[in-house]
Amino acid sequence: MNARNALYTLLSWKIIPIINENDTVAVEEIKFGDNDNLSAMIALLMEADILINLTDINGVFTSDPRRDPDAELIPVIESITKHIEKIAGHIPGALGTGGMLSKIKAARKAIGAGNPHDHRQWPGKGYPDQVVFRKTFGDVFCAG
């Protein structure tokens, strides 16, 4: 509850809080796993309408696009199936942590809690409002 109140206070002051699991101040006792998981937890805590996940890849592809030139983006994921998890499990993170499967698990957490969340991937190119209004690349995980 204290975290939620602190975040709402920052937002009321027009400050966008940046929360990062990988900070050097993180200690073993308060680790959440990775930033993908942490972002889903914060989105749920704040009852967010949308979770935009920054990533080094444009979204979930039929295979790893860094290795397969024929890989195709899956722009809308209506439900997270075993097939989607299998595809994501083969796409590692650029830094060896997280990876696409971690993002899939975060999406499941965000959209599966009974709240009307969209979880959208954004590779950091273009403008975030384009992602919010589905005017650009990436993919969207639809709320159930």
Backbone as CSV, one residue per row, in Angstrom:
resi,resn,N_x,N_y,N_z,CA_x,CA_y,CA_z,C_x,C_y,C_z
1,MET,0.813,-1.177,0.000,0.000,0.000,0.000,0.871,1.261,0.000
2,ASN,1.981,1.224,0.743,2.879,2.381,0.779,3.471,2.652,-0.599
3,ALA,3.839,1.593,-1.297,4.407,1.767,-2.643,3.375,2.397,-3.566
4,ARG,2.155,1.919,-3.486,1.087,2.459,-4.334,0.860,3.942,-4.039
5,ASN,0.794,4.286,-2.763,0.596,5.692,-2.383,1.757,6.559,-2.854
6,ALA,2.976,6.050,-2.715,4.149,6.810,-3.157,4.108,7.041,-4.664
7,LEU,3.731,6.025,-5.419,3.658,6.158,-6.869,2.549,7.121,-7.283
8,TYR,1.393,7.029,-6.643,0.303,7.970,-6.946,0.710,9.408,-6.619
9,THR,1.452,9.582,-5.536,1.917,10.928,-5.180,2.858,11.470,-6.240
10,LEU,3.807,10.649,-6.673,4.723,11.083,-7.728,3.964,11.453,-8.994
11,LEU,3.005,10.640,-9.372,2.211,10.924,-10.565,1.406,12.214,-10.409
12,SER,0.887,12.458,-9.222,0.127,13.701,-8.999,1.028,14.925,-9.116
13,TRP,2.321,14.729,-8.872,3.296,15.817,-9.029,3.824,15.883,-10.464
14,LYS,3.225,15.080,-11.361,3.617,15.002,-12.772,5.051,14.472,-12.944
15,ILE,5.418,13.564,-12.056,6.715,12.885,-12.123,6.445,11.454,-12.571
16,ILE,7.133,11.026,-13.600,6.992,9.644,-14.066,8.053,8.804,-13.349
17,PRO,7.608,7.922,-12.462,8.584,7.092,-11.744,9.200,6.048,-12.674
18,ILE,10.487,5.849,-12.538,11.183,4.808,-13.291,11.668,3.789,-12.272
19,ILE,11.215,2.564,-12.431,11.520,1.498,-11.483,12.298,0.435,-12.237
20,ASN,13.450,0.058,-11.715,14.332,-0.859,-12.436,14.860,-1.926,-11.499
21,GLU,14.565,-3.163,-11.793,15.044,-4.309,-11.011,16.560,-4.416,-11.015
22,ASN,17.192,-3.936,-12.068,18.623,-4.152,-12.243,19.504,-3.082,-11.615
23,ASP,18.907,-2.147,-10.888,19.708,-1.103,-10.263,20.726,-1.698,-9.305
24,THR,21.819,-1.000,-9.138,22.873,-1.478,-8.238,22.418,-1.477,-6.788
25,VAL,21.329,-0.788,-6.482,20.832,-0.774,-5.104,19.938,-1.968,-4.800
26,ALA,19.581,-2.762,-5.798,18.730,-3.926,-5.564,19.491,-4.949,-4.732
27,VAL,18.820,-5.482,-3.745,19.413,-6.509,-2.904,18.591,-7.778,-3.026
28,GLU,19.187,-8.896,-2.698,18.556,-10.198,-2.869,17.191,-10.279,-2.191
29,GLU,17.046,-9.631,-1.052,15.796,-9.725,-0.285,14.616,-9.062,-0.987
30,ILE,14.865,-8.127,-1.894,13.753,-7.419,-2.528,13.765,-7.548,-4.052
31,LYS,14.353,-8.618,-4.552,14.331,-8.839,-5.997,13.015,-9.484,-6.407
32,PHE,12.551,-9.128,-7.604,11.282,-9.639,-8.101,11.463,-10.605,-9.263
33,GLY,12.650,-10.807,-9.726,12.924,-11.733,-10.820,13.524,-11.041,-12.014
34,ASP,12.803,-10.109,-12.586,13.307,-9.327,-13.706,12.382,-8.132,-13.907
35,ASN,12.770,-7.228,-14.785,11.972,-6.027,-15.018,10.621,-6.322,-15.651
36,ASP,10.529,-7.371,-16.441,9.250,-7.728,-17.049,8.236,-8.086,-15.967
37,ASN,8.641,-8.953,-15.054,7.786,-9.355,-13.937,7.460,-8.153,-13.052
38,LEU,8.458,-7.345,-12.759,8.253,-6.167,-11.921,7.262,-5.202,-12.571
39,SER,7.368,-5.014,-13.888,6.455,-4.091,-14.566,5.012,-4.579,-14.473
40,ALA,4.803,-5.880,-14.601,3.448,-6.430,-14.493,2.912,-6.249,-13.075
41,MET,3.768,-6.460,-12.090,3.348,-6.292,-10.695,2.967,-4.837,-10.408
42,ILE,3.760,-3.900,-10.927,3.476,-2.476,-10.720,2.189,-2.086,-11.450
43,ALA,2.000,-2.600,-12.671,0.777,-2.305,-13.425,-0.452,-2.783,-12.655
44,LEU,-0.366,-3.951,-12.050,-1.477,-4.462,-11.257,-1.674,-3.636,-9.996
45,LEU,-0.581,-3.295,-9.332,-0.639,-2.487,-8.120,-1.327,-1.150,-8.371
46,MET,-1.009,-0.558,-9.518,-1.533,0.764,-9.854,-2.862,0.702,-10.612
47,GLU,-3.366,-0.513,-10.855,-4.590,-0.709,-11.633,-4.497,0.016,-12.977
48,ALA,-3.345,-0.156,-13.621,-3.069,0.512,-14.894,-3.977,-0.026,-15.997
49,ASP,-4.297,0.839,-16.929,-5.096,0.437,-18.084,-4.247,-0.222,-19.154
50,ILE,-2.957,0.051,-19.126,-2.077,-0.445,-20.176,-0.676,-0.649,-19.595
51,LEU,0.006,-1.646,-20.089,1.397,-1.883,-19.751,2.168,-1.900,-21.063
52,ILE,3.078,-0.958,-21.233,3.926,-0.917,-22.423,5.296,-1.414,-21.997
53,ASN,5.737,-2.470,-22.638,6.985,-3.114,-22.275,8.064,-2.751,-23.286
54,LEU,9.104,-2.089,-22.829,10.215,-1.746,-23.722,11.065,-2.984,-23.958
55,THR,11.454,-3.181,-25.186,12.212,-4.374,-25.528,13.134,-4.087,-26.715
56,ASP,14.113,-4.939,-26.918,15.055,-4.750,-28.021,14.575,-5.424,-29.302
57,ILE,13.385,-5.980,-29.263,12.851,-6.683,-30.418,11.413,-6.186,-30.633
58,ASN,10.940,-6.140,-31.853,9.650,-5.518,-32.163,8.433,-6.248,-31.632
59,GLY,8.601,-7.393,-31.037,7.462,-8.129,-30.501,7.697,-9.620,-30.614
60,VAL,6.627,-10.384,-30.552,6.707,-11.838,-30.664,6.654,-12.195,-32.146
61,PHE,7.631,-12.974,-32.570,7.733,-13.409,-33.965,7.529,-14.916,-34.045
62,THR,7.302,-15.387,-35.234,7.131,-16.820,-35.457,8.413,-17.590,-35.171
63,SER,9.543,-16.902,-35.196,10.842,-17.441,-34.783,11.740,-16.237,-34.491
64,ASP,12.963,-16.466,-34.073,13.859,-15.374,-33.697,14.255,-14.563,-34.933
65,PRO,13.797,-13.321,-35.064,14.077,-12.522,-36.263,15.548,-12.125,-36.393
66,ARG,16.296,-12.243,-35.320,17.729,-11.933,-35.400,18.494,-13.047,-36.100
67,ARG,17.854,-14.227,-36.186,18.501,-15.376,-36.823,17.764,-15.887,-38.053
68,ASP,16.474,-15.561,-38.138,15.638,-16.086,-39.217,15.029,-14.925,-40.009
69,PRO,15.510,-14.687,-41.232,14.986,-13.571,-42.031,13.528,-13.758,-42.440
70,ASP,13.003,-14.967,-42.324,11.612,-15.228,-42.680,10.664,-15.114,-41.485
71,ALA,11.193,-14.767,-40.321,10.356,-14.639,-39.127,9.334,-13.527,-39.338
72,GLU,8.114,-13.773,-38.896,7.039,-12.786,-39.052,6.517,-12.354,-37.692
73,LEU,6.265,-11.053,-37.567,5.702,-10.498,-36.350,4.267,-10.994,-36.171
74,ILE,3.929,-11.341,-34.949,2.552,-11.669,-34.603,1.991,-10.401,-33.950
75,PRO,1.281,-9.558,-34.712,0.913,-8.231,-34.218,-0.118,-8.210,-33.093
76,VAL,-1.016,-9.182,-33.081,-2.032,-9.242,-32.031,-2.052,-10.661,-31.480
77,ILE,-1.929,-10.773,-30.176,-1.981,-12.070,-29.524,-3.253,-12.089,-28.686
78,GLU,-4.245,-12.812,-29.181,-5.552,-12.854,-28.520,-5.494,-13.616,-27.202
79,SER,-4.681,-14.675,-27.170,-4.499,-15.431,-25.934,-3.101,-16.037,-25.936
80,ILE,-2.588,-16.222,-24.753,-1.244,-16.781,-24.615,-1.377,-18.297,-24.533
81,THR,-1.007,-18.939,-25.615,-1.128,-20.391,-25.726,0.232,-21.043,-25.500
82,LYS,0.223,-22.350,-25.412,1.486,-23.106,-25.297,2.363,-22.844,-26.521
83,HIS,1.739,-22.699,-27.689,2.483,-22.426,-28.910,3.221,-21.081,-28.815
84,ILE,2.537,-20.047,-28.319,3.164,-18.729,-28.150,4.311,-18.834,-27.149
85,GLU,4.106,-19.559,-26.060,5.170,-19.732,-25.064,6.368,-20.464,-25.664
86,LYS,6.095,-21.456,-26.490,7.180,-22.219,-27.122,7.996,-21.321,-28.050
87,ILE,7.311,-20.521,-28.867,8.006,-19.588,-29.761,8.855,-18.625,-28.939
88,ALA,8.253,-18.056,-27.905,8.936,-17.060,-27.074,10.119,-17.656,-26.333
89,GLY,10.023,-18.911,-25.959,11.096,-19.570,-25.216,12.392,-19.687,-25.990
90,HIS,12.307,-19.537,-27.301,13.494,-19.645,-28.146,14.076,-18.293,-28.540
91,ILE,13.565,-17.207,-27.958,14.056,-15.866,-28.275,14.653,-15.267,-27.011
92,PRO,15.987,-15.378,-26.853,16.630,-14.892,-25.634,16.715,-13.373,-25.586
93,GLY,16.930,-12.850,-24.383,17.150,-11.414,-24.236,18.527,-11.040,-24.734
94,ALA,18.695,-9.811,-25.155,19.970,-9.348,-25.691,21.082,-9.397,-24.645
95,LEU,20.706,-9.243,-23.370,21.701,-9.228,-22.303,21.742,-10.534,-21.525
96,GLY,21.033,-11.537,-22.025,21.056,-12.831,-21.366,20.048,-12.962,-20.233
97,THR,19.276,-11.914,-19.966,18.237,-11.994,-18.949,16.909,-11.648,-19.601
98,GLY,15.853,-11.985,-18.934,14.531,-11.661,-19.476,14.212,-12.508,-20.678
99,GLY,14.328,-11.931,-21.837,13.970,-12.643,-23.054,12.478,-12.562,-23.305
100,MET,12.055,-13.057,-24.440,10.659,-12.945,-24.833,9.745,-13.775,-23.940
101,LEU,10.196,-14.919,-23.452,9.348,-15.724,-22.572,9.034,-14.967,-21.288
102,SER,9.994,-14.223,-20.782,9.763,-13.403,-19.594,8.685,-12.355,-19.870
103,LYS,8.709,-11.780,-21.070,7.702,-10.789,-21.446,6.324,-11.432,-21.590
104,ILE,6.287,-12.658,-22.104,5.030,-13.395,-22.223,4.455,-13.660,-20.832
105,LYS,5.306,-14.062,-19.895,4.842,-14.327,-18.527,4.334,-13.042,-17.872
106,ALA,5.000,-11.927,-18.129,4.547,-10.643,-17.592,3.193,-10.274,-18.203
107,ALA,3.042,-10.509,-19.501,1.767,-10.223,-20.166,0.660,-11.073,-19.563
108,ARG,0.954,-12.330,-19.336,-0.056,-13.224,-18.739,-0.478,-12.700,-17.367
109,LYS,0.497,-12.263,-16.586,0.197,-11.736,-15.259,-0.654,-10.465,-15.373
110,ALA,-0.290,-9.580,-16.272,-0.987,-8.298,-16.408,-2.412,-8.470,-16.917
111,ILE,-2.597,-9.319,-17.916,-3.933,-9.448,-18.505,-4.768,-10.533,-17.847
112,GLY,-4.127,-11.388,-17.069,-4.842,-12.520,-16.485,-5.397,-12.273,-15.104
113,ALA,-5.208,-11.093,-14.566,-5.647,-10.812,-13.203,-7.089,-10.324,-13.133
114,GLY,-7.784,-10.410,-14.250,-9.170,-9.980,-14.249,-9.330,-8.480,-14.477
115,ASN,-8.231,-7.791,-14.676,-8.284,-6.361,-14.967,-8.182,-6.164,-16.474
116,PRO,-8.786,-5.122,-16.999,-8.756,-4.900,-18.451,-7.437,-4.291,-18.915
117,HIS,-6.397,-5.092,-18.914,-5.078,-4.615,-19.312,-4.786,-4.994,-20.758
118,ASP,-4.092,-4.129,-21.425,-3.407,-4.493,-22.658,-1.936,-4.482,-22.312
119,HIS,-1.204,-5.386,-22.869,0.238,-5.435,-22.682,0.828,-5.256,-24.062
120,ARG,1.593,-4.194,-24.261,2.117,-3.898,-25.591,3.621,-3.815,-25.565
121,GLN,4.217,-4.431,-26.542,5.669,-4.393,-26.694,6.040,-3.148,-27.481
122,TRP,7.107,-2.502,-27.089,7.593,-1.324,-27.815,9.107,-1.377,-27.876
123,PRO,9.682,-1.417,-29.075,11.131,-1.536,-29.204,11.884,-0.229,-28.996
124,GLY,11.223,0.821,-28.558,11.903,2.074,-28.253,12.110,2.978,-29.456
125,LYS,11.542,2.617,-30.590,11.640,3.461,-31.783,10.270,4.087,-32.012
126,GLY,10.240,5.304,-32.511,8.962,5.964,-32.700,8.512,6.597,-31.395
127,TYR,7.255,6.880,-31.298,6.724,7.569,-30.132,5.794,6.652,-29.351
128,PRO,5.900,6.681,-28.009,5.046,5.797,-27.209,3.558,5.971,-27.474
129,ASP,3.097,7.199,-27.783,1.672,7.386,-28.025,1.210,6.612,-29.257
130,GLN,2.123,6.361,-30.206,1.762,5.558,-31.371,1.480,4.122,-30.953
131,VAL,2.204,3.644,-29.956,1.975,2.297,-29.445,0.654,2.254,-28.694
132,VAL,0.407,3.264,-27.877,-0.829,3.322,-27.097,-2.037,3.272,-28.017
133,PHE,-1.981,4.003,-29.118,-3.111,4.054,-30.031,-2.975,3.068,-31.192
134,ARG,-2.076,2.093,-31.028,-1.891,1.006,-31.997,-1.619,1.512,-33.405
135,LYS,-0.789,2.519,-33.502,-0.460,3.090,-34.812,0.938,2.706,-35.275
136,THR,1.565,1.808,-34.608,2.934,1.470,-34.969,3.217,-0.004,-34.698
137,PHE,4.426,-0.396,-34.911,4.938,-1.751,-34.784,4.816,-2.283,-33.367
138,GLY,5.262,-3.494,-33.198,5.167,-4.153,-31.904,3.971,-5.076,-31.922
139,ASP,3.634,-5.619,-30.753,2.462,-6.462,-30.704,1.628,-6.107,-29.485
140,VAL,0.403,-6.564,-29.500,-0.562,-6.289,-28.440,-1.066,-7.611,-27.890
141,PHE,-1.031,-7.743,-26.581,-1.628,-8.886,-25.914,-2.987,-8.413,-25.411
142,CYS,-4.043,-8.983,-25.917,-5.394,-8.518,-25.578,-5.817,-9.052,-24.218
143,ALA,-6.507,-8.199,-23.487,-7.041,-8.602,-22.184,-8.107,-9.654,-22.387
144,GLY,-8.144,-10.601,-21.465,-9.101,-11.700,-21.566,-10.486,-11.363,-21.124
